[in-house]
Amino acid sequence: MLGWFTSFREHGAPTFYGENRTPVTIDTHIVGLVSIFLVPAVTFLIILPGVRKHRLSSTFSFLFNMYVGATLLVSLYHPCWHRAETPISTSYKAFSNAKMDAYIRVRVGLQYLNITLSTGAIHGDDNVVLQEGILYNERFSFSEVNKMEKELSNALTKGLPFPILKVIEYLSDDVFSWGRQYRVAGYYTACMMWLAFYTWIVSFVCLSFLPHYFARCVFYTGMFMGIGDIIFILNIPRRMDIRFPTQDGDTLLKFRLSICFQATCVAAALCILIGGLLWILHRKDIYHFDTIFSARRHAEGSVVDVYRDDDSITTITISDRSYDSSNKRVSLTQSIQSTAPTTASAFSSIYFYPEPYSETVRL
C-alpha cells in the first residue's frame, strides 16, 4: 500500500537513491587562482579611460605584472608541466576479454599528476556491449616518498581501470625511478617558483612606492623562474614511453613538455629582457622615475612646475643657495611666481642633501 512516506522505500527501509558518480570536468582551484588576477586586470581596463597621463606605460606595467603573477601561481598548482596522450585499445580490467577503445591522457605537475581515461562502449565476446561509455579523471600525488605506492594500493582497492593502474605502476618507485625523478624535479622547481613569486610581490610593491628598484626585482623574478625551468628539465626522465595495445598494433604513450613549462619560460624571458633593459637604462641615466618618494635633484636654477586643475602653472625658481658643511644640507630660498593673476608671491625654505633634482607635482 502506497502511503505518504512509503515512496521509493524497500521493505520499510529509508529512501535509497542510486549512486551518481560524475567526473571532474573543471579544476575550480585553478579557476579561483586565475580570477585573482583577472578581476583586477578587467577593473584596471574599465578605469583606464580616466587616466590622463602615462596611459600606455601604466597599462603595460600593470598588465605585465598581472601576467607574470598569474603565470607563476597557476604553474605551481596546475598539473601541466609534462603531458602525454594517445588512443588505446585495451582491456578494461586485468584477466578479462572485454576490450575498449579509449583515449588516455596523463598530465604531470610539480606535486601530483592527473590521469584522464575516456571511452565509448565496452564490448565483450561476440561484440556484446557490456558497459556504456565511461570517463575517469583521477589525481595522484607524488609529493612524498613512497606516496605513489600508497596511491597504487588505493587505486587497486577502488578498482580503477587497467590503463590507469598501468600508468601508476610505471611511476611507482618499485618498478622504475620515474616517480622519484618527478618528485625531485617538482620539489626544487616549486622552491624556485615560490622564490620568484615572492620577488614578484616585492616588484609589485616597488612599482608603486620605489620604482627605482622595480627593474632589478623584475630581473630577479625572471632569473629565478629560468633557474626553476632548468632544474625541471634536468631532473625529469630523459625518455619515458609506456606501451599500450591498439587496433593496429601497439602505441607508445610519449611524454613531452607542456604548457606550464612553456608559459614560465616565456614569462622568464620577458622578465629578464624587460627588467635587464630598464636596469641598464637607469644605470646609464638615460631615464629616471620621478615620484614624491624619490625625486632626482638638479642644480641651482632648476624649475619645478606645479600643475593645477584650472590650468594655472606655478613656477618655483631657485634663487639663492647656502651650503652647510656641518650637517651636509642645503638651504634654498625659493621665490614662487605664479601665472595665475590671483596668486601672490611667497618665500619658503626647504632642506635636502646636495644632489641635482627636478620633479613634477600635480595638485
N, C-alpha and C positions, 0 to 999 in steps of 0.2 A: 504494500500500500504506500502510495506517494504522499508524504506529508510536507510540512513547512521546512523541516530541516533534514530531510532524508535524501535530497537530490545529490547525485554523484557519490553516494556512500556505498560501501561494500560491507555487508554483514554488520551494519551499525557502527563501523569504524569512522573516524573523521574523514572529511572530504580529501581526496587524493588527486593531485594533478600530475600528469606525466612530466618527466624532465625535459626541458627545452634548452639544450646547450647551444650557445651561439659563439662563433669565433670572434676574436678581437680584430676589428677591421680598421681601427684608427687608434693611434697612440695619443691619448689625452694628455699625457705628461709632456710630450713634445709640443703639442698644440698650445699648452699653457706657457711653455718657455718662449715660443715664438711670439705669442700675444704680448709678453712683457716688453718686447722691443717694437712690435708692430704698432701697438696703440700709441706710444709717444711719437713714432715716426709719422703716423697719419695726423696726429694732433699738430705736429710742427708744420706739416704741409697745409693744414687748414689755416693756421695763423700766419703763414708765410707772406700773403699779400700785405699785411700790416707792417712788415719790416721795411724800414726806409733806406737804410744804408747797409752796405756789405751783404746784400741779399745772397749773392752767389756763393761767397766764401762761407757764410753762415750755414747755408743749406748743405754744401759739400762737407763741411766739418761735422755737422750733426749726423747726417745720414751715413757718412763713412764710419763714425764711431758706433752707430747702431748696427751697421752691418758686421763690423768686427766682433762686437759683443755677442750678437745673436749667433754668429758662426762658432764662436768659442763655446758658448753654453750648450748649444744644441749638439755639437760634436762630442761633448763629454757624455751625453746620455743617449744619443741616437745610435742604434747598432747598425751602422752602415759604413764601417771602415774597410771591411773586406767582405766580398759577397760572391756568390755562385748560384747559378740556376740552370736547370736542364729538364727536358721532358724525359720521363722514365716509363717503363712498363715492367712492373714487378709484382711480387706477392704482397697482399695486404698484411699478412702476418706469417710468421715462420711456420714451416712444415704444412703449408696449405697450397692447394692447387688454384685457389681463387686469384685471378690476375686483375690488375687495374692499370689503366693508362692515366698517369698523373703528371703533375708539374711540381717539382720541388725547388724551393728557394731557401738559401742559407745566407744570413746576414750577421756578420761578426762585428761587435763593438769593442769598447775598451774594458767592459766588465761582464758582459753577457752576450749571448747570441740568440737570434730568432730563427726558427725553422718553420717554414710555411709549406704545407702539402695540400694541394687542391686536386681533385679528381672527379671524373664522371662516375657512371655506374660501375660496380664491381661485378665481373662475370665469373661464373664457375664453370664446371664441366658442361658440355653441350651448349655453351653460350647462354646459360641461365643467369638472369640478373639476381644476384644475392643481396645487394645493398645499393641504395641510391647514392648520388654524389656526396662527397664529404669535403670538408675544409678545416684543416688544422692550422693553428698558429700558436706555437709553443715557444716559451722563453726559458733559457737555461743559463745559469750563472757559472762563471769560472773564476770569480774574483779571489777565491781562497784555495789553498792546497787541498787536494782530494775532493774538491767540490763537484767535479764532473762525474766522479764515481758515485756520489750520492744522487746526482741528477739522473744518472743511468739507472740506478736502482729504483728511484721513484717512477721513472718512465716505464720500466718493466712492470711495476706494481699497478700503474694506471692502465696498462695495456695499450700503449700508443702504437701506431702502425709501424711496420717493419722498416720502411725507409728512414723514418725519424730515428729509430733506435740504431740504425746502422751509422748515421752521421754522428750521433752521440758517442758511439763506441769508438769510432775513429779519433775523436777528440779527447777521449779519456786517457789518462796517463798510463794506464795498464797496457795499452796497445802501442801507441806512438807518443812522441814528445810534442805533438802539435798543440795539445791543450796547455802544456807548460809554457811553450813559446808564446802563445796568445796571452797567457796570464802575465808573463814578464813584460811583453810589449805594451799591453794595456796599462799595467801599473805605472811604468816610468813615463809613458806618453801622457797619462792622466795627470801625473805630477807636474809635467811641464806645461800642460794646458791650463791647469789651475793657476800656476805661477803667471802665465800670460794673461789670464783673466784678471788677476789682482792688479797686474801692471796696467791693464786696460782701464780699470776703475780709477787708478791714480791719474792716468792720462785724461780721463773724462773730467775729473775734478780740476786738473791743471788747465784744461781748456777754458774754464770759467774764471779761475782766480789767478793762476800763474801760467799764462800762455807761453812764456819763455821756455818752460820745461815740457811743453806738450810734445814737441818734435822728438825729443830724446825718449820720452815714455812710449810714444808710438813705435819708435825704432826698436826699443827693448821688447815690446809686445810681439812684434813680428819676429824678432830673433828667437824668443822662447817658443813661439809656435813652430818655427822652422826646425828648431832642435827636437821638438816633440815628434814632428813628422819623420825626421831622420831616424830617431830611436825606434819608431814603429816599423819602418820599412826594413831596418836592420835586424829586428828580432822576430818578425813573423816567419812562418815556414817558407822556405825558398820555392818549393813546388809541392802543392797539396792537391791531389786528384783522388776522387772517390769514384769507383766504378759501379755503374748501375746497368742492368739489362734493359733493352728496348725492343721494339718490334723488329728493328733492322739489325739487331746485334747488341753491342754494348756501347755505352756512352760514358763519358767522364764528367764528373762534377768538378769543374776547374774554378779555382778561386782567383779573384783579381781585386785590385784596389778600387774602392767605391767612392761615393760622393762626399762623405765626411772628410776623407783624406784629401781629396781634390779641392774641396772648399777651403780647408785650413791652409793648404799650400798656396792658393790664390790670395787668401787674406794675409798670410805671412809675407808674400812677395810684395803686396801693395803697401803693407805697413813699413817694411824695410825701405822700399823705394821712396815713398812719400815722406816718412819720418826722417830718413837719412838726407833727402834733398833739402827739407826745411831746416834741418840741423846745420847743414853746411852753409846754406844761405844766411842763417842767423849768425854763425861764427864769422862769416866774411863781412858782416854788417851791411848786407845787401837789403835786408828788410828788418823792421822792428815791429813788435806788437806794442801799441800804446794803450795802456789801461790806467785806471785810477790807482791800481796797486803797484804797477811797475812802469814808470814813465822814464823815457830817455831824456836826459837833461843836456841842453846845449849852452853855449857860452853867452856872454853879455850881448844884448841886442836882439835876442830871440823873441819871438812873438807867440803869445798864447791866444787863440781865438775861441771865444765863448759864444756859441750859437743859441739864440733864444727862439721860442716858438713864434714870436712876432717878427721874425726875420731881422731883428736888430742884432748887430755884431758888436760885442765889447772887446776892445783890443787892449791887452795888458803888455806894456813895453818895459823892459828892464832898463832903469835909468841910472842906477848907482849900485856899486858893489864894494863891500869891505870884507876882507878875509881875516878870520880869527885863527891864528896858528895854534892856540892852546887847545881848543876843542874841535879844530878842523871843520868849522862850519862857515857858511857864507850867509851874510845878512844882506838881503836885497830890498831896496826900497823901490816900490813899483808905483808908477803913475798910471792910473786907469783912465782911459779915454774911451768914450762910447759914441757910436754913430747915432744912437737914439737921441732925439732932441731933448728928452726929459731926463736924461741920465746925467748926473753931476760927476765931477772928478773926485777921486778919493785916493788916499795913500794907505798902504799897509806894508808890513814886513813879513817875510817868510824865511824859513831856515831849512837848509838841506846841505848834504855833503857836496863838495865841488865836483860836479860832473855835468857835462852838456845835457840839455833836456829840451823837449818840446812835447806838448800834449794837446789834444783837442777834447773839450768837455762839452756835452750837450745838456743844457738845463731843461 
